[in-house]
């Protein structure tokens, strides 16, 4: 039988891979709104990243000063009132 316990080396590499995945998602969200202003739903539809994660990444990026709320108006995707976010450092 195979030993089901993880060795410390395997456990560390698994956590490191997960951390890289989330960093990549955060940068994908940032790149998505640096092109054009979008709502969280529009980012989800554009990238496929779960909306809950998109909201968390937007909050983190706002705290870092990389993203700001541009306006609140009706979302083109849902038709409901929502906030449009844009990168605060246009390149």
Secondary structure, DSSP 4 states (H G I P E B T S, - for coil): ----SPPHHHHHHHHHHHHHHHHHHHHHHHHHHHHS-B-HHHHHHHH---HHHHHHHHHHHHHHTSEEEEEEEE-TTTSSEEEEEEESS--
